[in-house]
Amino acid sequence: MDWAKVVVAACFEVIWVIGLKHASAPWEWLVTIIAIVVSFYGMISASQKLPVGTVYSVFVGLGTAGTIMAEMIWFGEPFKLLKLVLVLILLAGVVGLKLVTKEEPSKEVA
């Protein structure tokens, strides 16, 4: 469940990063601000049970890959094969970090 929070947080990261570049209307800025809050809440929440360094690396890696792909798909950024290969290498590192990191059992406070 905590890894799902990281993935959702990374999706919202893509939204707010794109919003920072493309928002012009007040409602677009509102969506950007909401995405920032949701994104960081998800990351912080997940890092309470998972190693912070790994959570942050996965969060930023997925957000970076998502932002690059969104820019190419929706905003006309030129497609370059080398860029796609590098994104795939980045995603391989993110998946590798996730696979070698074990979730710690939650520590309940009595």
CORPECOR-V498892 format. One record per residue. N is the residue number from 0. RES is the residue in one small letter. PSI is psi in radians with two decimals (999 if undefined). D_LAST is the distance of its C-alpha to the last C-alpha in Angstrom with 2 decimals. Layout:
# CORPECOR-V498892
N_RES_PSI_D_LAST / N_RES_PSI_D_LAST
This chain:
# CORPECOR-V498892
0_m_-0.67_22.71 / 1_d_-0.61_21.95 / 2_w_-0.57_25.52 / 3_a_-0.65_26.87 / 4_k_-0.70_25.35 / 5_v_-0.75_27.26 / 6_v_-0.78_30.44 / 7_v_-0.74_30.28 / 8_a_-0.69_29.61 / 9_a_-0.64_32.64 / 10_c_-0.74_34.76 / 11_f_-0.48_34.04 / 12_e_-0.73_34.88 / 13_v_-0.75_38.28 / 14_i_-0.82_38.79 / 15_w_-0.55_38.10 / 16_v_-0.76_40.13 / 17_i_-0.68_43.03 / 18_g_-0.69_42.57 / 19_l_-0.56_42.92 / 20_k_-0.69_46.24 / 21_h_-0.19_47.67 / 22_a_2.37_46.32 / 23_s_-0.58_49.05 / 24_a_2.70_48.48 / 25_p_-0.68_45.81 / 26_w_-0.54_44.10 / 27_e_-0.67_43.98 / 28_w_-0.62_42.27 / 29_l_-0.77_39.77 / 30_v_-0.71_38.98 / 31_t_-0.80_38.67 / 32_i_-0.74_36.20 / 33_i_-0.73_34.07 / 34_a_-0.65_34.19 / 35_i_-0.82_33.05 / 36_v_-0.83_29.99 / 37_v_-0.75_29.06 / 38_s_-0.89_29.82 / 39_f_-0.58_27.71 / 40_y_-0.80_24.76 / 41_g_-0.75_24.87 / 42_m_-0.80_25.26 / 43_i_-0.72_22.47 / 44_s_-0.77_20.07 / 45_a_-0.59_21.14 / 46_s_-0.11_20.93 / 47_q_-0.41_17.19 / 48_k_-0.28_17.08 / 49_l_2.76_20.64 / 50_p_2.27_22.65 / 51_v_-0.76_23.99 / 52_g_-0.73_27.51 / 53_t_-0.76_27.87 / 54_v_-0.82_26.55 / 55_y_-0.73_28.97 / 56_s_-0.78_31.81 / 57_v_-0.78_31.48 / 58_f_-0.90_31.16 / 59_v_-0.71_34.25 / 60_g_-0.84_36.19 / 61_l_-0.70_35.84 / 62_g_-0.72_36.56 / 63_t_-0.84_39.60 / 64_a_-0.77_40.95 / 65_g_-0.72_40.45 / 66_t_-0.75_42.14 / 67_i_-0.78_45.06 / 68_m_-0.72_45.57 / 69_a_-0.73_45.35 / 70_e_-0.69_47.89 / 71_m_-0.70_50.24 / 72_i_-0.83_49.87 / 73_w_-0.31_49.90 / 74_f_0.26_51.37 / 75_g_0.27_54.25 / 76_e_2.33_52.98 / 77_p_2.38_55.42 / 78_f_2.25_54.27 / 79_k_2.27_54.61 / 80_l_-0.73_54.09 / 81_l_-0.70_52.86 / 82_k_-0.75_50.17 / 83_l_-0.74_49.01 / 84_v_-0.76_49.00 / 85_l_-0.65_46.93 / 86_v_-0.71_44.38 / 87_l_-0.67_44.18 / 88_i_-0.75_43.64 / 89_l_-0.81_40.84 / 90_l_-0.61_39.21 / 91_a_-0.71_39.63 / 92_g_-0.70_37.72 / 93_v_-0.82_34.90 / 94_v_-0.71_34.72 / 95_g_-0.77_34.89 / 96_l_-0.74_31.92 / 97_k_-0.71_29.88 / 98_l_-0.56_31.02 / 99_v_-0.04_30.16 / 100_t_2.15_26.66 / 101_k_2.49_23.92 / 102_e_2.35_20.77 / 103_e_2.48_17.69 / 104_p_2.48_15.01 / 105_s_2.45_12.28 / 106_k_1.83_9.33 / 107_e_2.39_6.21 / 108_v_2.21_3.79 / 109_a_999_0.00
